[in-house]
Amino acid sequence: MNSGISVAPVSSSKDRHAFIEFPKRLHAADPHWVAPLDRDLKQLLTLGKHPFHAEGRVEPLLARCGGEVVGRIAAIRNPAHERHWNEAVHFFGFFECVRDEPVARALLAEVSARAEGRPVLRGPFSPSTNYECGVLIEGRPGRPTLMMPHNPPWYGELIESAGLSKRMDLLAWEFTNDNVDLPRWQRIAGLIKKREGVHLRPFDMQHFAREVELVQRIYHDAWRDNWGFVPMSTAELRAMAVELKPIIRPELGAFVMKGTEAVAFQLALPDYNEVLQKLKGRLFPTGFLQLLFAKRKLRHLRVMLMGVVQAERHKGLDVLLYADIAEKALRYDIQSTEASWILETNDAMNNTIARGGGQLTRRYRIYEKSLGD
């Protein structure tokens, strides 16, 4: 590709359309790529249209060469991260690029130029760890699960060509009925329930707002010390909950109850990417109905969230949740369940999953660069 590469902010509805449509063209020949819903992406990119923008900032950029779009990226500021970690980081996300190192370097250089004094560049986060993040660097071929990224294997090389290096890997594990020793899980879970005096209950969709508040309380307590954690505002969590509510199967999620107090939870969702792949980003006119009709037909799950409050750590409550998922997978004829993502440094959870029969299937990478160099 010639040197006439320009990178400029998205400044019109035409530019925004190009930003959304570029990956569809770039990955048209990839049978595994799944387009995100255009509606959701527009909200994330448009100031005032999504609760993330109450504090955060997403500035989308397009790379062109000879008038043709050849890449995209977004510069991201996340005050919630800065406040929680007392760390000034300049983030990037929504990265898509042709296989050309000069284009990738131009995109990341333009993002870096917008750091406004923040000394570290980190990503990709689109726009934070509460959404899609990371670059797929290795793993089993196939369609990604819901809200997990998918990209060509050379994306990591493009990012590294701009001087970024590994900061953290995120792991995806898979359970199937063939590789899970369910009687063992059930036996251990029974002992833990008796010892800790706890029981499990499914989500109660009749009191959805209350359940969302419980998830927020447990999630923020359980994850607050985990690398990359960013607290979600109430408005942000509610917006995500409203989007997910139509596709939740309440019997697949669970709270661990100690008396009347919820102390742990897991949220497993049907893998709607099977349907979303066919929609090609467009929910209307029939996409919403297709999603609803597929709810009880899908045979793959993603465990999207799991947390145990810190006061109840190291008591085996996470084992209860995995045993519950394994039991429900058999009961509801679920063929496979992906637990993703999990920090590579979370030895306790990764070891529990491995001992329980989980198979490591994919690895995603977060990159970082000092802007002081």
LINBELLIN-V366408 format. One line per field, one symbol per residue. psi: psi as a letter, one per 20 degrees, with the letter a starting at -180 (. if undefined). Layout:
BEGIN
psi->???
END
This chain:
BEGIN
psi->qrilpqpqqojrhgggghghhghhghjhioiiqpprpgggggghippiiqhhihgrponqqppqpkippirrrppppnhgggghilpoppqqakppqrmoghgghgghghghikhlipippqappmiaiibpqrpphqrpqrprrpkqrprqijgghgghhjjqrpgqqpqpqpqrhhjpnghgghgghggggggilrrqqrqnihlggghghgggggghghihippipoqpqghgghghgghhghjpohihrqqppncjppirrqopqqnihhghhhhkiohqiigghhgghigjhpjqqpohqqqpqhijqkjjhhhgghhgggghgghjlphqppoqrpphimhgghhggghjjqpohqpqpprqppji.
END
